[in-house]
Amino acid sequence: MKSKKLHVVQVGETHGFPVGMAAIEKIRLIGIALLSANVDVTVIAKKGCFYPDEGVDFSPSGNHQGIEYVYAGGSIYRPEGFVKRNLKKIDGWLKEISLLWKFKKEGRLDAAIVHSMEFSDIFIYRILSILLGFKFLYPYVELNSSLPQRDNFLEKTQDFLLENVGLRMPDALLPISNHLIDFLKVKGVKKPILKVPIIAEFSRFDIPKEKPEDKYFLYCGAAEYSAVIHFIMDVFEQLENKDHFLYLVVGGADESKDKIKDRIAESPASERIKFFTKLPYEELVQKYLNAKALLIPLRFNIQDSARFPHKIGEYLASGNPMISTNVGEVKHYFTDGENALISDSYEADAYKEKMQFVIDEPEKARQIGENGKAFGKATFDFPVFGQEIKSLILSI
């Protein structure tokens, strides 16, 4: 007898799909990983998040790379006004629940992968999973209590409840790092665990390179990591180099980006530092492909030990050397001088040595980048994880 095909929904903080950076990319990559294992996937977004003047325009329901998606509220755009926005949130929840009920009646709701940092979401989806009888999987990607930006009373309360109660609610967890696996053990969580580290789509980088106008190092990240961006500029200014540029691809709030632009203007190397934001993904891929090295210095703190930045997978897929620090997941996967360039400390002199190596030894650096790509494709390419997640769903 032919077995029933699995159908998985991805819900929670999915608004923006299929357009967006790291968080939305993770949802897309989990989706295509499951598709590669012959699992049907639907992404449900409760609300719209775009402004009409952003130039983003796509249907509120459709199919993206085989992944079905639907905006339960009927629009991809964020309503104007506080009252309308909050009424739309309630409407989005009700319509999402209605969709889940419809899927259940049609036999198309075997499991839900819930993307959220909020205990309240986890609690609601736990109740829905019991009432509707679906498996509840939770990708655990950040140690919330270690994030300095989550500093108000409500966020701290949500984080406490998530880490002490909410992590016991899913049927299975998908932690991104060994640090988070250890944290789950400390908290006494005894649910099934499957480590799902960074995921990348390596074939997306198998395109011809354009000829760059500059030789450059590249950093891509959010403006909220301004301390890291300032660190990179400090190091770049100390290099024995007059012909390499620094490209900063920065997202986030305009106010935070403006502060970074002010720091660039003050730099003695300002003429060799270029700032980019809101790049189309295809253009960002070209920037990765043409870089001499890609920068991601991680700090020796709990936040960076627990996370595993999505862009590391993209960096590796470019075939160019990644320069990072020996902390967290980096120390579990990478060896300095073999598949990456790894500084033993988050100190300017130590990190400068790795960047200088790229300038002084371009052929050796190029080979390290190629080694990193081969390692990354074998370890982090999306088809690696589809069957593993499917098997986990079938086992719980």
N, C-alpha and C positions, 0 to 999 in steps of 0.2 A: 504494500500500500504506500502510495506517495505521501511523504510527510508535508504538513502544512508549511507554507512559506511564512517566515517571521516578518512582522511589521513593527518597526520601532519609531516612536516619536521623540523629537528633541524639543524640550519646552524650557520655560524659565526666562532667563535674560537672553532671549534670542532675537529681540527686536533689532532690526538693521539687516538681518539676513536677506539676500546673499551679499550685501555690500558692507564692507567694514574691514577692520584691521585684525589684530591677533585673536580676540575673543570670538569674532564671527568666523575667522579662518579655522579655528579649532572645531567649531560646529560643522563647517563644510567638510573638513578633513575626516572627522569621525563619520560623517554621512557617506562620503565616497568610499571610506574603508569598509563600512558595512555593506554598501552596494556591491563591492568587489567580492563579498562573501555571500552574495545572493540574498540579501536582506532588504526589504523595502523600507524606505526612510521618509518621514514627513517632519518638517520643521514648522511649529506653530508659534507665531509671535502674537502676544496679546494686544500690542499697541504699536502705533507708528512712532518713529523717532526722528524723522527728517523734517527740515523746514522746506517749504516750496521753493524758496529762492536759492537753495543749495545746488540746484541743478540735477538732483537725483530724481529719476522718474522710472518706475517699473510697476508692473501689475501687482496688486495686493495678494494675488494667488497665482501660482504657476509652477514651473519645473526648472530647476537649475542643476545642470550636470546630472540629471537623473533623480535629484532630491526634490520631492514635492514640498511646497511651502505654502502657507496661508497666513495672512494677517487677520486674526479673528475679529478685530474691530472694523475691518473693511477698508482701511486706509493706511498707507505707509507714512503719512504725515502726522506730526505732533500737533494736537489741537492748541489753539491760542487761548490763553486765559487759565487761571488757576482752577476755577470751578469746572470748566469744560474738561481740563486734563484729568482731574480726579474722578469725574463722572465717567470719563472714557476708560480709566483704569478698571473701575468696577464692571463696566460693560465688557471690557476685554476678558476679564476673569470669567464672567458668566458665559460669554460666547465660546471661550476656550473649553470650559467644562462641557458645554453642549457638543462641541466637536469631538471631544474625547468620548462622550457617551455614544455619539453616532458611530465613531470608529469601533467602539466595543461591540455594538450591535451588529456591525458588518464583519466582525471577526478580524479587524485590522489594528488591534491594540495589544501587542504581546509585552511590550516594555516601553518605559519612558526613561530617557536620559535627561536629567534635570540640571540645568546650568544656572546656578545662583549662589550668591554669597550670603543670602539672608535666611535666617532661621524661619521666619514667617512663611517663606515660600516652601521650604523643606517640609514644614509641618502640614501645610495645605496639600502638597503633593503626596505625602504619606497617607493622609485620609483618603484622597482620591484613588490611590493605588489599592487600598483595601476595599473601597466601595466598588470600584470598577474591575478589580482583579488583574492588574498588570504588574509586572516586575519594575522596580524602581532602582535605577542606577545613578550614582552621583559621582561626576568627575571632580576630584578634590585637587585643586590647583594652586591654592594660596593658603598660608597660615594667616588668617584674617587678623588675629590679635597682634601680629607683628607689623602690620601696615601703619605707618605713622599718619597717613591721611584719614584713617578711620578713627577719628579722635573725639567725635561728639557722643553724648550719652546714649542716644538711640543705637548708633552703630556699635558701640562697645557692648551694649546689652545684647544686641543681635549676635555679636561674635561670641560672647560668653555662652549664650544658649546653644548656638550652633556647635561649638566645640565640646560642650559638656552634655548635651542632650541630642541635638540634631544629627550628629554623625552616627548615631545608633539607629536612625530611622530608615535609611535606604536598605534595600535587599542586598546590595553589593556596592562597593566603592572602587573608583578608578583613580587612585592617587598618582600624581605626576612625578613624585620624587621619593627617594629613600627616607629623607627627613620626615615627610608626611606619613609614610608607612610607620616609622618609629613613633610618631606622635599618636597615631591611631592605636598602637599597642599600649602606649602609656595611658591613654584614655580608656583602655579596656574594651575597645570595639572589637567584636568577634565575628563580624560579618565577612563574607567572602571579599577578597581584595585582589584586583588585577592592576598591576602597575602599567599605566599608559603614559609614557613620557611624551616628549615632543613628537609631533607627526608632521611630515612634510610631503609635498607632491613633487618629487624630483623631476618627473617628466616635464613639468611646467617650465623648467630651466633649460631644457634641451632645445634652445633656439639660437640662431646666429647672434654673435655679439656685434653691437655697433661700435664704430671706432670712437673712443672717448677723446674729448678735447684736453683732458687733464689726467695726470697720474694722481690717484687720490686714495686716501683712507676713508671709510664710510662708517658712520654710526646711525642706526635707526632706532628711535624709541620715543617715549612719551615725554612731554615737557615736565611732567611731575618728577622725573628723574633728573632734575636740573643739576643736582650735586654731581652726578655721574658725568653729565655733559660738560660741566665746568672742569672736572678732573681730566677729561679727554683733551679739552682745549689747553689746559695747563701743560700736559705732556707734549702735545703737538708743538707748542711754542718752544720747547726745549730741544727738539730734534735737530740733529746736524743735517739740515735739509733746506734747500731753497726752491725745489721744483715740484715737491709733492703737495697736494692740496688736502684739505679736510672737508668732507661733505657731511653735513648734519641733516638727517631727514627726521623731522620732529612733528609729532601730533599733539593734540591737547588744546587747552583753553588759550584764547588769544593773549590774555594778560601774561600767562606763563611763557608763551612763545616770545612775546615782546621783551621780556627780561633776558632771555637767551640772546636775542638780537642785540640788545644793549651790551652784553658781555662780548659778543663778537666785535662790535664797533670799537671797543676798548682794547682789543687784542693787538699786540705788535705784529701779529701774522694775519690781520683781518683781511688783507687782500687775497689770502690763500685759504680762506674759510668760506664755504658756500652753504647757505641755509635753504632747505626745501621743506614744503609742507603740502599735504593733501595731494600727493602724487598719485596718478592712476597706477593700479597695480602693475600693469605691463611696463610702465616707465620705471617703477621701483625695481622690478626684476632686472632691467637693463643696468640700473645703477649698481646692483649687486654684482652682476656678471662682469662689469668693467672695473671694479675696484681692485686695488693692489692688495688690500686686506680689509677685513670687516671687524669692527670693534664692538666688544661687549664685556667691559670690565665689571665683574660682579664683586660686591662688597662682602667682607667677612662678617656678616650679621645674620640673624635668624631669617629675616625676610628673603635674602638672596640664597641662603642655604636651602630654604624650603621650596623655592620656585624653580622652574626650568623654562626659561624664556622661549616662546614659540619661534622667535626669529633665528635662533641657533640652527634650527632645521633648514631655514631658508638660506642662511649664510653658507652652510655646508653644501647645499644643492648648487650654489653658484660655482663651486670648484675653486674658490679663492680662499686663502688661509683666514681662519678666525683667530682673533687674539682675545683671550679671556684670562681669568684668574682661577687659581686652583681651589675652588670652593664649591660646595654643594654637589649638584649632579655633574658638573664639569670634571671634578676629580674622579668620578666613577666611570666616565666614558672616554676621556681624552688624555693623551700623553704628549707632553711638550716635545716639539721637534718631529713628531711622527704624523699625527692627524690634526694637529692644531698648534698654535703658539700660546703657551700657558705661563703666565707670571705667577711666581710663588707668593706674591703679596699684592695688596692693593696700595702700592706706593708708586709715586711718579717715576722714580729712577728705575724700578723693576719693570714697570709697564713700558717705559720708554725704550728699554733694551730690546723688547720684542718688536716694537714698531721700527726701531732702527735696523733690526735684522732684515726686515722686509725691504728697506731701502738699499742696504749694503749687499744682500744676498738674494736678488730677485728670483733666480732660478731655483734655489733651494726652497724659497717661500712658495713658489708656484707648485713644486712637487708636494709640499705639505698640504696645500689646498686640494690637489688632486686626490691625495690619500684621504683627506677629510671627506671628500665627496663620496668616494668608494665606501668608506666606513659608514657614512650617514645613510646611504642608499640601502645598505644591508641591514641597518639597525632601526631607522626611523621612517622609511618610506611607507606610505599609508597602507598598502596591501598587507604589510606585516601584522596589522592590528585587527583587521576586520574579522577574521576567523576566530581570533582569541576572544573578542567581545561577544561574538555570536555564541561561542561555546560556553562562555560564562552565563549568558542569559538562559541557555538551555539547561544549565546545571543548577539553577537556583529556583 
